[in-house]
Amino acid sequence: MATKNENSNCVIGENSVFEGRFYVSGSILIEGKFQGDIKTEDQVTVGPTGKVRTDIVARKVTVAGTLIGNIIASEEVILIQSGKVLGNITTPKLNVETGVVTEGKVTITNGRAESVAKMIQESFGED
């Protein structure tokens, strides 16, 4: 279960609604409803009561609520058992708890910059 991060720079509290662009140099905790754009070099946490419609670009993303949109994480994505994601996930590391509901394409990059499809095809070799 996601808990409130005392180190969060920005918090959208439960029963709050925010719409717009959110570009933050620190971490973000969303317990309310958010629609727009989110970019941070730190962490985004969608808490159990969070309802988010956005694409997220961050270092680390944790989802315990509902997210409609794509996730691009440079370090890790954690999907907590109460989490629901409708969208694509791209990350070097993915942690999925039992009970998560998700639909979309998952790309695990293992921290590599080159095309994952090309890397896999090259490792298969020539016929």
Order of alpha helices (4+ residues) and beta strands (2+ residues): beta-beta-beta-beta-beta-beta-beta-beta-beta-beta-beta-beta-beta-alpha
